[in-house]
């Protein structure tokens, strides 16, 4: 690693402090409730915040394989957690390990002692990961932390087997899969990208919907301004998430100005950044700025698959490798300034992420034997003891009929799914809806008073194609063992 022994030790300590500061909620033990780990229902410990809902007892469902009522947004993330005996432990390992690899990549890209410190700080501690953590998008944050390591490994032939594994973890979420694929190289990179993207690409192509959103959705999810810097200033600092409630107080108070200053400092070293990474950063900013200008609205609303671009600020993930490389290449006199600016742009990160500490949620229990369950008038969001909201845990524990209807700031951005609408139309038509619900493959109907009605519909089973695609994805790390790559690595 180079450098004096004292410098190495304080850098290692600093890296450890950075990782712990932003991942400490994942190191807090869970206080198990009545259900305990793996319980079928009742009060269970969970990582729960907005889009995040992880608890021991998650199930492998048709939706988690990408063949449910909604687009395959959580594929293969939820499928992996559905087959693991301890999903919460898996998330702990993924998050802490990903942050540690971000620090490692920063170390490798640093050209001086303070350059390494600057690169590690930018990689681990930045507004993108903090805001996305507060939105509950944990797998996207893991991808953001891993992306500098993915780009670094694919740029060095001897590290490409490690790049395969890092890219595989990034692909827990479609956005991470695409970002990592853009960082990969060669035939092995193309093959890895094809395998890791296959579960959600194929499921999306076979879905009944077009994978689009609405014009209202495009506007609601566009990047937003942060205190004293506007939208453009927020974006150059890797902030600007659409949800104001997922922004740390320091950003709203005006400390985002330090992010703008950091961008100007990093720009001093842009010539030292690999051209490929600069191009990726430009692509990420282009998507976010196009959304801000409203140019993506027709794409999001009408082009099949355009829904991937709706939350355009998340594509700033593509700029993170370039930012880290630039920080590492700064002159020794500028690198300490970059460290300070990076920390000051979101100084309350350790306090803000406290919202991710494990809590307890109520998971309903329905003895449906694998059949689809329709919960009548059950909200898609639950309110936690802290007063914040999280997604309903029921679809994570069993096959359910999901609505998918979404309201942002009082405006409906996504209509309910067709099957959900048909089921509720049958319930509201009067008479006995059992036959109609059975035709919709709904096996059990649960009413708000707890009453459950069995329609007699059989269990649908797991979709064979979904299972095959997920099994293929699980085998992706084996690509790192290709004989040609092993020989290349051994000859380095």
C-alpha positions in Angstrom: 0.0 0.0 0.0 3.0 2.3 0.3 3.5 5.1 2.7 5.0 5.2 6.1 3.8 2.8 8.8 2.3 5.6 10.9 0.4 7.0 7.8 -0.9 3.5 7.0 -2.3 3.0 10.5 -4.1 6.3 10.8 -5.5 5.9 7.3 -6.8 2.4 8.3 -8.3 3.9 11.4 -9.9 6.7 9.5 -11.3 4.3 6.9 -12.8 2.2 9.7 -14.3 5.3 11.3 -15.9 6.4 8.1 -17.5 3.0 7.5 -18.8 2.7 11.0 -20.1 6.3 11.0 -22.5 5.6 8.1 -23.3 1.9 8.7 -23.6 1.7 12.5 -27.4 1.1 12.4 -26.7 -2.2 10.6 -24.4 -3.1 13.5 -27.0 -2.6 16.2 -28.5 -5.9 17.5 -32.2 -6.5 16.9 -34.6 -6.7 19.8 -36.8 -9.5 18.6 -40.5 -9.2 19.2 -43.1 -11.9 19.8 -42.6 -13.3 16.3 -38.8 -13.6 16.5 -36.6 -14.5 13.6 -38.3 -16.5 10.9 -41.8 -16.2 12.4 -44.8 -16.5 10.1 -46.5 -13.4 11.6 -46.8 -11.1 14.5 -44.4 -8.6 15.8 -40.9 -9.1 14.3 -37.7 -7.2 14.2 -37.0 -5.4 10.9 -35.0 -2.9 9.0 -37.9 -0.7 8.0 -37.8 2.8 6.6 -39.7 4.1 3.6 -38.7 1.7 0.7 -36.9 -0.6 3.0 -38.6 -3.6 4.6 -36.3 -6.5 5.6 -37.2 -9.0 8.3 -36.4 -12.6 9.1 -39.2 -14.6 7.7 -39.4 -13.1 4.2 -40.7 -15.5 1.5 -39.8 -16.4 -2.0 -42.9 -15.2 -3.9 -43.9 -14.7 -7.5 -43.5 -11.0 -7.1 -40.0 -11.4 -5.8 -39.1 -13.4 -8.9 -40.5 -10.6 -11.1 -43.8 -12.2 -12.1 -46.2 -10.4 -9.7 -48.7 -7.6 -10.3 -46.1 -4.8 -10.4 -42.9 -4.1 -12.4 -39.9 -6.1 -11.4 -38.3 -3.3 -9.4 -37.1 -5.4 -6.4 -35.7 -8.3 -8.5 -33.5 -10.2 -7.6 -33.1 -8.4 -4.3 -36.3 -9.8 -2.6 -35.8 -13.2 -4.2 -32.4 -13.5 -2.6 -33.7 -12.4 0.8 -36.6 -14.8 0.4 -34.4 -17.9 0.3 -32.0 -16.9 3.0 -32.7 -18.0 6.6 -31.5 -14.7 8.1 -32.2 -11.8 5.7 -31.4 -9.2 8.2 -27.9 -10.6 8.8 -27.4 -10.7 5.0 -28.3 -7.0 4.7 -25.9 -6.2 7.6 -23.0 -8.0 5.8 -23.8 -6.5 2.4 -24.0 -2.9 3.7 -20.9 -3.0 6.0 -18.9 -5.0 3.4 -19.9 -2.6 0.6 -18.9 0.5 2.5 -15.6 -1.2 3.4 -14.9 -1.9 -0.3 -15.7 1.7 -1.1 -13.0 2.7 1.3 -10.6 0.1 -0.2 -11.3 1.5 -3.7 -10.6 5.0 -2.4 -7.3 3.8 -0.9 -6.3 2.2 -4.2 -7.1 5.3 -6.2 -5.3 7.7 -3.9 -1.9 9.0 -5.0 -0.8 10.4 -1.7 -1.6 10.0 2.0 -4.2 12.8 2.0 -5.3 11.8 -1.5 -6.2 8.4 -0.2 -8.1 10.0 2.7 -9.9 12.3 0.3 -10.9 9.5 -2.0 -12.1 7.3 0.8 -14.2 10.1 2.2 -15.8 10.9 -1.1 -16.5 7.2 -1.7 -18.0 6.4 1.7 -19.5 9.6 3.0 -21.5 11.6 0.4 -25.0 13.0 0.1 -26.1 10.4 -2.5 -25.6 7.4 -0.1 -27.0 9.3 2.9 -30.2 10.5 1.1 -30.8 7.1 -0.5 -30.3 5.4 2.9 -32.9 7.7 4.3 -35.2 6.7 1.4 -34.7 3.1 2.4 -33.0 2.1 -0.9 -30.3 0.0 0.7 -29.4 -2.1 -2.3 -28.9 1.1 -4.4 -26.6 2.4 -1.7 -24.6 -0.8 -1.7 -24.2 -0.4 -5.4 -23.1 3.2 -5.0 -20.5 2.1 -2.5 -19.3 -0.8 -4.7 -19.2 1.0 -8.0 -15.7 2.6 -7.6 -14.4 -0.9 -6.8 -16.3 -2.4 -9.8 -14.8 0.3 -12.1 -11.3 -0.2 -10.6 -11.4 -4.0 -10.8 -12.5 -4.0 -14.4 -9.8 -1.6 -15.4 -7.1 -3.9 -14.0 -7.0 -7.4 -15.6 -5.7 -9.1 -12.5 -8.7 -7.9 -10.5 -11.4 -8.8 -13.0 -12.6 -11.9 -11.1 -13.2 -9.6 -8.1 -15.0 -7.3 -10.5 -17.4 -10.1 -11.4 -18.4 -10.6 -7.8 -18.7 -6.9 -7.0 -20.8 -6.4 -10.1 -23.0 -9.3 -9.0 -23.8 -7.6 -5.7 -24.5 -4.3 -7.4 -27.1 -6.1 -9.5 -29.4 -6.7 -6.5 -31.2 -3.7 -7.9 -31.8 -2.9 -11.6 -30.2 0.5 -11.4 -27.1 -1.0 -9.8 -27.0 -3.7 -12.4 -27.0 -1.1 -15.3 -24.4 1.1 -13.6 -22.1 -1.8 -12.9 -22.6 -3.1 -16.5 -21.5 0.2 -17.9 -18.3 -0.1 -15.8 -17.5 -3.6 -17.0 -15.2 -4.4 -19.9 -14.5 -7.1 -22.5 -16.4 -10.4 -23.2 -16.4 -11.4 -19.6 -17.9 -8.1 -18.6 -20.6 -8.4 -21.3 -21.4 -12.0 -20.2 -21.5 -10.9 -16.5 -23.8 -8.0 -17.4 -26.2 -10.2 -19.4 -26.5 -12.8 -16.6 -26.9 -10.2 -13.8 -29.5 -8.2 -15.7 -31.5 -11.1 -17.0 -34.0 -11.6 -14.1 -35.5 -8.2 -14.3 -35.0 -7.6 -18.0 -36.8 -10.8 -19.0 -39.5 -10.3 -16.4 -40.1 -6.8 -17.6 -40.2 -7.8 -21.2 -42.9 -10.4 -20.5 -44.9 -8.2 -18.2 -48.4 -7.0 -19.3 -47.5 -3.3 -18.6 -45.0 -1.3 -20.7 -42.8 -0.3 -17.8 -43.8 3.3 -18.2 -44.9 5.9 -15.6 -47.1 9.0 -16.0 -46.3 12.6 -16.7 -47.2 13.4 -13.1 -44.8 10.7 -11.9 -42.0 12.2 -14.0 -42.6 15.6 -12.4 -42.9 14.2 -8.9 -39.7 12.3 -9.1 -37.6 14.9 -10.7 -34.5 16.2 -8.9 -35.2 19.0 -6.4 -33.4 21.9 -4.9 -31.7 22.0 -1.6 -31.0 24.9 0.7 -29.1 27.8 -0.8 -27.7 25.9 -3.8 -30.8 25.3 -5.9 -31.3 22.1 -8.0 -28.1 22.4 -10.0 -26.0 23.0 -6.9 -27.6 20.0 -5.2 -26.8 17.8 -8.1 -23.1 18.7 -8.5 -22.8 17.8 -4.8 -24.5 14.4 -5.5 -27.6 15.4 -3.7 -31.1 16.5 -4.9 -33.3 13.5 -4.2 -36.9 14.0 -5.0 -38.2 13.3 -1.5 -37.5 16.3 0.9 -38.2 14.0 3.9 -35.1 11.9 3.0 -32.7 14.9 3.2 -30.6 15.4 6.3 -31.3 18.6 8.2 -27.8 20.0 7.4 -28.5 19.9 3.7 -31.7 21.9 4.1 -29.8 24.4 6.4 -27.4 25.3 3.7 -24.4 23.1 4.2 -24.9 21.8 0.7 -22.8 24.7 -0.4 -19.8 22.7 0.6 -20.7 20.2 -2.0 -20.5 22.8 -4.7 -17.1 23.8 -3.4 -16.0 20.2 -3.3 -17.1 19.8 -7.0 -14.9 22.8 -8.0 -11.9 21.3 -6.1 -12.4 17.9 -7.7 -12.5 19.5 -11.1 -8.9 20.5 -10.6 -7.9 16.9 -11.1 -10.3 15.8 -13.8 -7.5 15.2 -16.3 -6.2 12.4 -14.0 -9.6 10.6 -14.1 -9.9 7.7 -16.7 -11.8 9.0 -19.7 -14.3 6.2 -19.5 -15.2 7.3 -16.0 -15.6 10.9 -17.0 -17.9 9.9 -19.8 -20.0 7.9 -17.3 -20.2 10.8 -14.9 -21.3 13.0 -17.8 -24.0 10.5 -18.7 -25.3 10.4 -15.1 -25.5 14.2 -14.9 -27.1 14.4 -18.4 -30.0 12.1 -17.2 -30.5 14.1 -14.0 -30.4 17.5 -15.7 -32.7 16.3 -18.5 -35.2 15.2 -15.9 -34.9 18.6 -14.1 -35.6 20.4 -17.4 -38.6 18.2 -18.1 -37.1 16.6 -21.3 -37.5 13.1 -20.0 -41.2 13.3 -19.4 -42.2 11.9 -22.8 -39.7 9.1 -22.4 -40.9 8.2 -18.9 -44.6 8.4 -19.9 -44.6 6.7 -23.3 -41.4 4.7 -24.1 -41.5 1.1 -22.9 -39.1 0.7 -20.0 -38.9 4.5 -19.6 -39.9 4.1 -15.9 -36.3 3.3 -15.2 -35.5 7.0 -15.8 -38.3 8.4 -13.7 -36.2 8.9 -10.5 -33.4 10.5 -12.5 -31.3 11.7 -9.7 -30.3 8.2 -8.8 -28.3 8.0 -12.0 -25.7 10.3 -10.4 -24.4 7.0 -9.2 -22.5 6.9 -12.4 -20.5 9.9 -11.3 -19.2 8.4 -8.1 -16.2 6.5 -9.6 -15.0 9.8 -11.3 -15.4 11.8 -8.1 -13.4 9.2 -6.1 -10.7 9.1 -8.7 -10.5 12.9 -8.9 -10.2 13.1 -5.1 -7.4 10.6 -5.0 -5.5 12.4 -7.7 -5.6 15.8 -6.0 -2.3 17.6 -5.2 -1.3 17.1 -1.5 -2.2 20.7 -0.7 -5.7 20.4 -2.1 -6.5 16.9 -0.8 -7.0 17.9 2.9 -9.4 20.6 1.7 -11.4 18.0 -0.2 -11.6 15.9 3.0 -13.0 18.8 5.0 -15.5 19.8 2.3 -16.7 16.2 1.8 -17.4 15.9 5.5 -19.0 19.3 5.9 -21.5 18.9 3.0 -23.4 16.3 5.2 -21.8 16.6 8.7 -24.9 15.0 10.4 -24.7 11.8 8.4 -24.2 9.6 11.5 -27.2 11.2 13.2 -29.4 11.1 10.1 -28.9 7.4 9.5 -30.1 6.6 13.0 -33.5 6.2 11.4 -32.3 2.9 10.1 -31.9 1.3 13.5 -33.9 -2.0 13.6 -37.5 -1.6 14.8 -40.5 -3.9 15.1 -43.3 -4.3 12.6 -46.5 -6.3 12.5 -46.5 -8.9 9.8 -50.0 -10.5 9.2 -50.3 -14.3 9.1 -52.5 -16.0 6.6 -52.5 -19.7 6.1 -52.8 -19.4 2.3 -50.6 -22.4 1.3 -48.9 -20.4 -1.4 -52.1 -19.0 -2.9 -52.5 -15.3 -3.6 -54.0 -13.2 -0.8 -56.1 -10.1 -1.3 -56.1 -7.7 1.7 -59.2 -5.5 1.3 -58.4 -1.8 2.0 -55.0 -2.6 3.5 -52.7 0.5 2.9 -49.5 0.1 0.9 -47.6 2.0 3.6 -47.5 1.4 7.4 -46.6 4.0 10.0 -43.7 3.1 12.3 -43.4 3.9 15.9 -41.0 6.8 15.0 -43.8 8.4 12.9 -42.1 7.7 9.6 -43.6 5.3 7.0 -42.4 2.1 5.4 -43.7 -0.3 2.8 -46.2 -2.9 3.8 -44.4 -6.1 5.0 -47.3 -8.4 3.8 -46.1 -8.7 0.2 -42.6 -9.7 1.5 -44.1 -12.6 3.6 -46.6 -14.1 1.2 -48.1 -13.9 -2.3 -50.4 -10.9 -2.3 -52.4 -8.9 -4.8 -50.5 -5.6 -4.9 -52.1 -2.3 -5.8 -49.0 -0.3 -6.7 -51.0 2.9 -6.6 -48.7 5.7 -5.5 -49.5 9.2 -4.3 -46.8 11.8 -4.0 -47.7 15.2 -2.5 -51.3 14.5 -2.9 -51.0 13.6 -6.6 -51.5 10.1 -8.0 -48.4 9.2 -10.0 -49.1 5.5 -10.5 -52.6 3.9 -11.0 -53.4 0.6 -9.3 -52.5 -2.6 -11.0 -55.2 -4.2 -13.3 -55.8 -7.3 -11.1 -56.2 -5.2 -8.0 -58.7 -2.9 -9.7 -60.6 -5.9 -11.1 -60.7 -7.6 -7.7 -62.0 -4.5 -5.9 -64.6 -3.9 -8.7 -65.9 -7.4 -8.1 -66.1 -6.8 -4.3 -67.9 -3.5 -4.8 -70.4 -4.9 -7.4 -72.6 -6.6 -4.8 -73.5 -10.2 -4.6 -71.0 -13.1 -4.2 -67.7 -12.2 -5.8 -66.1 -15.6 -5.1 -66.3 -16.9 -8.6 -64.8 -13.7 -10.1 -62.0 -13.6 -7.5 -61.3 -17.3 -8.2 -61.0 -16.5 -11.9 -58.4 -13.8 -10.9 -56.4 -16.6 -9.2 -57.0 -15.0 -5.8 -57.2 -17.8 -3.2 -57.9 -15.9 0.1 -59.6 -12.6 0.8 -58.8 -10.9 4.1 -61.2 -8.2 5.2 -60.3 -5.3 7.5 -62.1 -7.0 10.5 -59.8 -10.0 10.1 -62.3 -12.2 8.5 -60.7 -14.5 5.8 -62.7 -16.0 2.9 -61.4 -19.0 0.9 -62.3 -18.7 -2.7 -61.1 -22.2 -3.6 -58.5 -21.0 -6.2 -55.5 -23.3 -6.3 -51.9 -22.2 -5.6 -50.1 -20.9 -8.7 -46.7 -22.1 -7.7 -43.4 -20.3 -8.6 -43.0 -19.3 -12.2 -40.5 -21.7 -13.8 -38.9 -19.0 -15.9 -38.5 -16.8 -12.9 -36.9 -19.6 -10.9 -34.5 -20.4 -13.7 -33.5 -16.8 -14.2 -32.9 -16.4 -10.5 -30.8 -19.5 -10.4 -28.8 -18.2 -13.3 -28.3 -15.0 -11.4 -27.2 -16.8 -8.3 -24.6 -18.6 -10.3 -23.1 -15.4 -11.8 -20.1 -15.3 -9.3 -18.9 -18.6 -10.9 -17.9 -16.5 -14.0 -15.0 -15.3 -11.9 -13.6 -18.9 -12.0 -13.4 -19.0 -15.8 -10.1 -20.8 -16.7 -8.9 -17.9 -18.9 -9.3 -15.4 -16.1 -7.6 -17.6 -13.6 -4.6 -18.1 -15.8 -4.5 -14.3 -16.4 -4.6 -13.6 -12.7 -1.9 -16.1 -11.9 0.4 -14.6 -14.5 0.2 -11.1 -13.0 
